[in-house]
Amino acid sequence: MKSVEIYTSPLCGFCHAAKRLLTAKGVTFSEVDVLSQPDRKSEMIQRANGGRTVPQIFIGDTHVGGYDDLNALERAGKLDSLLAA
């Protein structure tokens, strides 16, 4: 399974939803809290091609986007193959 990294904020409902979805699928992930680690926000923006909102989700080298994008992959049946590839 590919590594999964999520840039989050503790006040973000979409961040919690993304983590719940991944946890329900049994996916382990690393989390970067940009509120407690503000120096990492510029790293997130660069990796996300200018994306400034959280969550920003990465599966391996692929930038998935935010929760809506992650959920769309799940609904389309494409998330499992992305995680496994």
N, C-alpha and C positions, 0 to 999 in steps of 0.2 A: 504494500500500500504506500502511496506517495505521502510525503509529509504535508501537513496542512498547517498554515499559519494565518491567524486572524488578528488584525489591528482593531482594537475595541476601545470603548469608554464605558465605565460602570453605569452611567446614566442613560445608556442607549438601549431602547427596547428591541431594535432590530439586531443589535449585537447579541442580546440574550436569546432571541429567536434563532439566530444562526447557530449559536452554541448548542441550544436544545436539539436542533435538527441533527447536527453532527453527532452529538452524544447519543441520541436515539438510534443512530445508525452504527454505533460502536466505534466511531472514528475518534482517535486521539488527535489533539491539535495543540499547538503552542499559541499562546496569546500574548500580544503586546498591548498593554494598557497605555494609550497615548496621553491620558490625563495624568497618570502618575509618572510617566516617562516622556515628557513633552519633547525632549531632544530626538525621540524616535519618530515624531510626526513628519518631519521633513523626509526621512527615509521612506515612510509610507507613501507620501505624496509622489516621490520620485518613482517608486516601484509600481504605483497605481496609475502612472501616466497622467498625473495631475489630479487624481481623485483626492478630495479633501475630507469627505464624510466617512464616518465609520458605520458599519464595519467595512473593512477592505479584506477580502479573503483570497488567499493564494493556495493552490493545490499544486505541489511540486513547483515548477517554473511558470505555471499558468495563473494569470490574474483572472479570477472568477468575477470579481466585482463585489457587490453588496449582498445583503440577504435576499432581496428580490431575485437577483441573478442565480444565487445558490438554490433557492426554492424552485425557480423555473427549470433548472437542470434536473432537480429531483422529480418534478412533475412530468418532465419529458422522458424520464428513465435514462438520463445520460450521466447522472452524478456517479453512480457506481463504477461505470467504465472509466470515468476520469480519475477516480480515486485509485483504481486498480492498475491503470495503464502505466 
